[in-house]
Amino acid sequence: MRRLFVTLLLLFLLFVSWPFIEKQLGKTDTLPSLENIKEDILALKEDPAVATALDTLYQSFYQLIMEVDDTVTALSQQQSETTPVEKPHLEKPAKQAFSVHNIELLDSKEKVEQLVGPPKRSSYNEYGTEWHTYHKDYQNFMMVIYDEENKVEGLYTNQDLIASVSGIKLGTPKDTVLQSLGTPLSGMRKGLVFLQFEKDRDYDVFDMDDSYVTVFYDKHENNTVTAIQIISKHLEQKKNDVYTEGSKQLEEGFAYQLFDLTNAARVNHRLPILTWDDEVKETAKKHSIDMAAHHYFSHTNLQGQSPFDRMDKDHIFYTAAGENLAYGQFNSIFAHEGLMNSLGHRENILRPEYRFLGVGVAFNEKFQPYYTENFFRR
């Protein structure tokens, strides 16, 4: 019996590990000669007695893995906690209604970088310029756009860096925002098109200080302020349509922006930072391309493959995995804030055990972006 148990355990481990083994062997000339072994294993698995024994073994093995995983996750969280960074002292804006990290529109790039140092990343955006991200291990996270004269034209943060003359800050209730700022815009003209904002939305846009201030709310935190985006009218008017023509540069920019926004949100909840993974990014990218090309929006593709099937096909080894999808948002900021307000997607973003993330973005013929996020843990 003990010998049978050991044999079944080896067969089980070999079977579930085969995609990873196959990937490694694919780099050598050994793989063809092992196809017969794989077929024998699969045939043996079909035997009813073996299948029953494997199922029992799987249940026991799975329970053991879950117990070990819980312990490892707890230890890993303790070990991977980032060193806390001091939050800046926030002052009321001197010239405008809002500031981020004590930075206001029209401040100089020199002032920004004297305050927070050089950017961690610069990535292309829908305005034909770049978002520059500033943070330390995703703490004190903000994004900045500069004009041709290196003056601030855009600001964003989803952390406690918001200051205002009216006292609005991170965590302020939506009702208080509306009482302070008045009636938000119902839409915005873009060239010959009037963009009508959805009635049931998780943000409000205000026309103030020669800029458009978008205040985002967290539905799962009692509709309180969770982020702010400030875009100068000069910059917004450069964008003549609702969507910007898709390009490889913009696909990459949106992907990295969504990755950074996800990590900033995880830091808010004291969770480990995710590492970018190029291999699973390709899996995510292919799914976004497929959805955009064939006009569907689903975790299951037209071949009936789930996210896990696609990861298996691409030889991504994982012990836990999940996928988030978004479609049609103006940019990665709106996509991320929407995902955080959707419970299932939010749970993926905030799952403690995940360690890796890849993001793939593609555009359809109307330049609407499709986003795929693939999370996993090895």
Backbone torsions as a table, in degrees:
resi	resn	phi	psi	omega
1	MET	NA	-42.5	-179.6
2	ARG	-63.6	-40.2	179.5
3	ARG	-64.1	-40.1	178.2
4	LEU	-62.4	-42.9	-179.7
5	PHE	-61.4	-44.9	179.9
6	VAL	-63.5	-41.5	179.4
7	THR	-62.1	-46.4	179.8
8	LEU	-63.1	-40.0	179.0
9	LEU	-61.5	-44.0	179.2
10	LEU	-63.7	-42.7	178.2
11	LEU	-62.2	-42.5	-178.9
12	PHE	-62.8	-48.2	-179.1
13	LEU	-64.7	-38.2	178.6
14	LEU	-65.7	-40.0	-178.1
15	PHE	-66.8	-49.2	-177.1
16	VAL	-72.3	-20.2	-179.5
17	SER	-92.7	-1.6	-171.1
18	TRP	-58.4	-42.9	179.5
19	PRO	-56.3	-40.1	179.9
20	PHE	-69.4	-43.1	179.8
21	ILE	-62.4	-43.0	-178.7
22	GLU	-60.9	-39.5	179.2
23	LYS	-61.9	-44.2	-179.7
24	GLN	-67.2	-41.2	-178.8
25	LEU	-70.8	-23.8	179.6
26	GLY	-63.3	-17.7	178.6
27	LYS	-83.8	-2.7	-178.9
28	THR	-125.5	-176.8	176.9
29	ASP	-98.2	18.4	-176.4
30	THR	-86.6	-25.6	-170.9
31	LEU	-56.8	-48.2	-177.7
32	PRO	-57.7	-37.9	-177.8
33	SER	-71.5	-12.8	-179.5
34	LEU	-100.8	2.1	179.9
35	GLU	-63.2	-36.3	179.8
36	ASN	-65.2	-36.6	177.4
37	ILE	-62.9	-43.2	179.2
38	LYS	-60.6	-42.8	-179.9
39	GLU	-63.3	-40.0	178.2
40	ASP	-63.4	-40.4	179.1
41	ILE	-63.6	-43.8	-179.8
42	LEU	-64.3	-39.6	179.1
43	ALA	-65.2	-42.0	179.4
44	LEU	-63.4	-36.0	-179.9
45	LYS	-62.7	-29.7	-178.4
46	GLU	-75.5	-15.0	178.3
47	ASP	-63.3	127.5	-175.1
48	PRO	-55.3	-44.3	-178.3
49	ALA	-64.6	-42.6	179.1
50	VAL	-66.7	-40.8	180.0
51	ALA	-60.7	-42.2	179.0
52	THR	-63.7	-44.9	-180.0
53	ALA	-64.4	-40.3	178.8
54	LEU	-64.7	-36.9	179.5
55	ASP	-64.4	-44.3	177.7
56	THR	-62.3	-43.2	179.5
57	LEU	-63.7	-40.1	-179.5
58	TYR	-61.5	-45.0	-178.6
59	GLN	-60.7	-43.8	178.5
60	SER	-65.7	-43.5	-178.7
61	PHE	-64.3	-41.8	-179.7
62	TYR	-62.8	-43.3	179.7
63	GLN	-62.2	-41.9	178.7
64	LEU	-63.4	-43.7	-179.8
65	ILE	-61.0	-41.6	-179.5
66	MET	-63.1	-40.7	179.5
67	GLU	-65.8	-44.0	178.8
68	VAL	-64.8	-41.6	-177.7
69	ASP	-62.6	-40.5	178.3
70	ASP	-60.9	-41.8	179.7
71	THR	-67.3	-45.2	-179.5
72	VAL	-64.0	-40.6	179.8
73	THR	-60.6	-44.4	-179.6
74	ALA	-62.5	-44.5	179.2
75	LEU	-66.4	-41.5	-178.3
76	SER	-63.5	-39.5	178.7
77	GLN	-61.9	-41.3	179.3
78	GLN	-63.5	-40.8	-175.5
79	GLN	-76.4	-29.3	-173.6
80	SER	-96.6	4.3	178.5
81	GLU	-62.4	131.5	-179.7
82	THR	-76.3	154.2	177.2
83	THR	-67.6	124.6	-177.7
84	PRO	-58.7	139.8	178.5
85	VAL	-110.0	137.7	-178.7
86	GLU	-65.9	133.6	177.2
87	LYS	-75.9	139.5	-179.9
88	PRO	-69.2	152.9	173.2
89	HIS	-75.9	118.8	-175.7
90	LEU	-91.1	132.5	179.0
91	GLU	-113.3	155.5	177.2
92	LYS	-62.9	139.5	178.7
93	PRO	-59.3	146.0	-178.2
94	ALA	-91.2	-30.2	-172.8
95	LYS	-117.3	-23.4	-173.8
96	GLN	-132.2	175.4	-176.4
97	ALA	-72.1	-31.4	-176.0
98	PHE	-132.4	152.3	169.3
99	SER	-138.6	160.0	176.8
100	VAL	-126.6	120.0	-177.7
101	HIS	56.0	34.9	-178.1
102	ASN	65.3	20.6	175.9
103	ILE	-107.3	136.4	177.6
104	GLU	-120.8	163.5	173.6
105	LEU	-55.8	144.0	180.0
106	LEU	77.9	-3.9	169.5
107	ASP	-64.5	158.0	-176.0
108	SER	-86.1	154.2	174.5
109	LYS	-60.1	-36.2	178.5
110	GLU	-59.3	-43.4	179.2
111	LYS	-63.4	-43.7	-179.4
112	VAL	-58.6	-49.0	-172.5
113	GLU	-80.0	-19.2	168.6
114	GLN	-68.3	-32.2	-177.7
115	LEU	-80.2	-42.3	-170.7
116	VAL	-125.8	-0.3	179.6
117	GLY	85.5	-175.2	-177.7
118	PRO	-71.5	159.9	-180.0
119	PRO	-69.8	149.8	175.6
120	LYS	-79.7	-28.7	179.2
121	ARG	-155.9	146.4	171.3
122	SER	-126.1	123.7	-174.4
123	SER	-137.6	144.7	-174.7
124	TYR	-63.7	144.0	179.8
125	ASN	-127.8	179.1	-175.0
126	GLU	-71.3	-8.1	179.1
127	TYR	-93.1	4.0	-179.1
128	GLY	78.8	14.7	177.2
129	THR	-128.3	-150.0	-176.5
130	GLU	-133.5	145.4	163.9
131	TRP	-87.9	131.2	174.6
132	HIS	-108.1	124.4	-178.1
133	THR	-99.3	135.9	179.6
134	TYR	-125.7	130.5	178.9
135	HIS	-175.5	170.5	169.3
136	LYS	-127.4	109.3	-173.8
137	ASP	51.6	40.0	178.3
138	TYR	65.6	14.5	170.3
139	GLN	-94.3	150.7	-173.9
140	ASN	51.7	49.3	-173.4
141	PHE	-82.8	129.7	172.2
142	MET	-149.7	159.9	177.8
143	MET	-124.0	141.2	-174.9
144	VAL	-134.6	139.1	171.3
145	ILE	-111.8	138.3	177.2
146	TYR	-115.1	153.1	174.6
147	ASP	-89.9	-171.5	-176.9
148	GLU	-64.1	-21.4	-179.8
149	GLU	-100.9	15.5	179.9
150	ASN	60.4	37.3	171.8
151	LYS	-102.9	145.5	-177.3
152	VAL	-67.0	125.5	177.5
153	GLU	-118.1	-13.0	-179.6
154	GLY	-151.3	144.3	179.8
155	LEU	-140.5	148.3	174.1
156	TYR	-153.6	144.2	167.5
157	THR	-154.9	149.0	170.9
158	ASN	-119.8	26.4	178.1
159	GLN	-126.3	179.5	-172.6
160	ASP	-79.6	64.9	-180.0
161	LEU	-124.6	9.0	-175.5
162	ILE	-89.5	128.2	172.6
163	ALA	-129.3	151.3	-178.9
164	SER	-152.3	158.2	178.3
165	VAL	-70.0	-22.0	-178.4
166	SER	-94.5	-0.9	179.0
167	GLY	88.3	1.9	177.3
168	ILE	-69.8	134.6	179.8
169	LYS	-152.4	-176.9	176.2
170	LEU	-58.0	129.8	178.5
171	GLY	93.1	-2.6	177.2
172	THR	-69.5	134.8	178.9
173	PRO	-63.1	148.5	179.4
174	LYS	-57.1	-42.0	-179.5
175	ASP	-58.3	-38.4	179.0
176	THR	-67.2	-39.3	177.5
177	VAL	-59.8	-48.0	-178.3
178	LEU	-65.7	-37.6	177.1
179	GLN	-64.2	-36.6	-176.8
180	SER	-80.7	-40.2	-171.7
181	LEU	-101.8	-11.1	178.9
182	GLY	85.6	-160.1	-175.8
183	THR	-75.5	125.9	178.6
184	PRO	-76.0	167.7	176.9
185	LEU	-67.8	145.1	174.7
186	SER	-90.8	-14.5	179.7
187	GLY	-175.7	-172.4	-176.3
188	MET	-151.1	137.4	178.0
189	ARG	-81.6	130.6	176.7
190	LYS	-125.5	98.9	-177.1
191	GLY	63.6	-122.8	179.5
192	LEU	-90.6	1.7	-175.9
193	VAL	-111.5	138.6	172.1
194	PHE	-101.1	115.0	-180.0
195	LEU	-82.0	113.8	179.4
196	GLN	-91.5	121.9	177.9
197	PHE	-72.8	147.0	178.0
198	GLU	-63.6	145.7	178.1
199	LYS	-70.3	-43.5	-179.9
200	ASP	-93.6	75.1	-176.1
201	ARG	-116.5	163.3	-179.2
202	ASP	-106.9	29.9	178.0
203	TYR	-154.9	161.9	172.3
204	ASP	-132.2	142.9	179.3
205	VAL	-113.8	131.1	-178.8
206	PHE	-121.9	139.9	176.6
207	ASP	-94.7	107.8	-176.9
208	MET	-157.0	148.4	176.6
209	ASP	53.9	39.2	-179.8
210	ASP	57.5	35.6	-179.7
211	SER	-151.4	168.7	173.7
212	TYR	-110.2	117.7	-179.2
213	VAL	-103.6	117.5	177.8
214	THR	-104.9	119.2	177.9
215	VAL	-103.9	121.5	179.7
216	PHE	-97.6	145.0	-179.4
217	TYR	-118.7	149.6	177.3
218	ASP	-101.7	108.6	-178.8
219	LYS	-65.1	-24.7	-178.3
220	HIS	-91.2	1.3	174.7
221	GLU	-125.8	46.9	175.4
222	ASN	59.9	37.1	177.6
223	ASN	54.8	51.8	177.4
224	THR	-107.7	161.4	-177.5
225	VAL	-62.5	126.0	-179.7
226	THR	-117.2	-16.9	-179.5
227	ALA	-167.3	164.9	176.5
228	ILE	-144.1	141.2	173.1
229	GLN	-125.8	132.1	179.1
230	ILE	-123.6	119.8	-179.0
231	ILE	-125.2	128.2	179.0
232	SER	-65.2	148.8	177.1
233	LYS	-61.0	-36.1	178.4
234	HIS	-57.7	-43.2	179.9
235	LEU	-71.6	-44.0	-178.2
236	GLU	-62.2	-35.9	-178.5
237	GLN	-70.7	-16.8	175.4
238	LYS	-70.4	-23.2	-178.4
239	LYS	-93.1	102.3	-169.4
240	ASN	-84.5	-5.5	-178.7
241	ASP	-137.1	171.0	179.5
242	VAL	-63.4	-43.3	-178.9
243	TYR	-115.6	153.0	177.6
244	THR	-97.5	141.7	180.0
245	GLU	-54.4	131.2	-177.3
246	GLY	-69.5	148.8	176.8
247	SER	-155.3	163.3	177.2
248	LYS	-60.9	-37.1	-179.8
249	GLN	-63.8	-41.4	-179.5
250	LEU	-74.5	-36.2	176.0
251	GLU	-58.7	-45.5	179.6
252	GLU	-66.7	-40.8	178.9
253	GLY	-61.5	-47.9	178.9
254	PHE	-61.0	-39.3	-178.5
255	ALA	-63.9	-47.9	-179.3
256	TYR	-69.0	-34.0	178.1
257	GLN	-64.9	-42.2	179.0
258	LEU	-65.8	-36.5	176.3
259	PHE	-61.7	-48.5	-178.5
260	ASP	-64.8	-41.4	178.6
261	LEU	-61.9	-38.5	178.8
262	THR	-63.4	-44.4	179.7
263	ASN	-67.2	-37.2	177.1
264	ALA	-62.9	-37.8	177.4
265	ALA	-67.5	-39.0	179.1
266	ARG	-64.8	-39.9	177.6
267	VAL	-62.2	-37.0	176.6
268	ASN	-57.6	-30.4	-178.1
269	HIS	-104.1	17.9	175.3
270	ARG	57.4	45.0	179.6
271	LEU	-112.1	156.6	180.0
272	PRO	-62.2	146.3	177.7
273	ILE	-73.0	139.9	177.8
274	LEU	-84.8	149.1	176.9
275	THR	-101.0	135.4	177.3
276	TRP	-66.1	135.7	179.3
277	ASP	-123.7	116.5	-176.9
278	ASP	-67.1	-34.8	-177.2
279	GLU	-67.8	-47.7	-179.2
280	VAL	-74.0	-21.6	173.0
281	LYS	-61.0	-39.2	178.7
282	GLU	-65.3	-38.2	175.7
283	THR	-61.1	-46.1	179.5
284	ALA	-64.1	-43.2	-177.8
285	LYS	-62.7	-43.7	-179.4
286	LYS	-61.6	-37.2	179.4
287	HIS	-69.9	-39.9	176.8
288	SER	-62.6	-43.6	178.0
289	ILE	-60.4	-43.4	-178.8
290	ASP	-63.4	-44.5	179.2
291	MET	-64.0	-43.2	-178.7
292	ALA	-66.0	-39.8	-177.2
293	ALA	-73.2	-33.1	-173.9
294	HIS	-110.2	9.6	170.2
295	HIS	56.4	54.2	171.3
296	TYR	-139.4	166.6	-178.1
297	PHE	-143.8	98.2	-173.9
298	SER	-163.3	151.7	173.9
299	HIS	-70.8	-24.9	177.8
300	THR	-98.1	123.3	-177.2
301	ASN	-81.0	-178.8	-174.2
302	LEU	-71.0	-12.5	174.1
303	GLN	-93.1	3.7	179.2
304	GLY	81.5	13.2	-178.1
305	GLN	-87.0	133.9	175.4
306	SER	-83.7	171.4	174.5
307	PRO	-55.5	-37.3	-178.1
308	PHE	-71.7	-35.4	174.2
309	ASP	-61.4	-43.3	-178.4
310	ARG	-67.6	-37.8	177.2
311	MET	-67.8	-40.6	177.1
312	ASP	-62.1	-43.5	-179.6
313	LYS	-60.4	-35.0	-179.9
314	ASP	-90.0	10.0	175.7
315	HIS	60.6	38.5	173.4
316	ILE	-86.6	116.3	179.3
317	PHE	-86.7	125.9	-178.0
318	TYR	-146.8	153.0	172.0
319	THR	-107.8	-17.0	174.4
320	ALA	-152.2	141.7	-176.8
321	ALA	-155.0	159.5	177.7
322	GLY	-159.7	164.0	-178.2
323	GLU	-137.2	138.2	171.5
324	ASN	-117.0	141.5	176.3
325	LEU	-125.8	145.8	172.2
326	ALA	-143.9	153.7	-176.0
327	TYR	-151.0	133.0	168.7
328	GLY	87.1	-2.0	179.3
329	GLN	-70.3	159.8	-176.3
330	PHE	-64.8	-34.8	-176.9
331	ASN	-162.1	-176.0	-176.5
332	SER	-70.3	-27.4	177.9
333	ILE	-63.9	-49.4	179.4
334	PHE	-65.7	-36.2	177.4
335	ALA	-63.0	-47.3	-178.6
336	HIS	-63.9	-45.8	-178.7
337	GLU	-64.0	-35.8	175.6
338	GLY	-65.4	-41.5	178.6
339	LEU	-63.7	-39.4	179.3
340	MET	-66.8	-21.1	178.7
341	ASN	-95.6	3.3	175.1
342	SER	-108.8	117.7	-166.2
343	LEU	-56.0	-47.7	-178.6
344	GLY	-63.1	-42.1	178.4
345	HIS	-67.3	-39.8	178.2
346	ARG	-59.6	-41.8	-179.6
347	GLU	-62.1	-38.2	175.9
348	ASN	-63.7	-46.3	-179.0
349	ILE	-59.4	-35.1	-173.3
350	LEU	-106.6	16.9	177.6
351	ARG	-73.5	123.1	-174.2
352	PRO	-63.8	-30.5	-172.1
353	GLU	-77.6	-17.3	-179.2
354	TYR	-67.4	146.2	-179.7
355	ARG	-129.3	-19.6	-175.2
356	PHE	-131.1	151.4	179.3
357	LEU	-148.2	137.9	171.0
358	GLY	-129.5	139.2	-177.5
359	VAL	-123.6	131.6	176.6
360	GLY	-123.1	134.8	-178.1
361	VAL	-127.5	139.5	174.9
362	ALA	-143.7	155.5	-178.6
363	PHE	-113.8	143.0	172.6
364	ASN	-86.4	-174.0	-175.6
365	GLU	-68.6	-16.2	176.2
366	LYS	-93.8	7.6	179.6
367	PHE	68.1	21.7	174.6
368	GLN	-83.3	130.0	-176.5
369	PRO	-83.3	143.2	171.1
370	TYR	-111.9	127.6	-178.5
371	TYR	-113.1	134.1	171.1
372	THR	-127.4	125.4	174.2
373	GLU	-111.9	124.3	173.6
374	ASN	-113.7	115.7	178.7
375	PHE	-100.3	148.6	171.7
376	PHE	-163.6	168.0	172.9
377	ARG	-132.8	137.0	179.1
378	ARG	-81.3	NA	NA
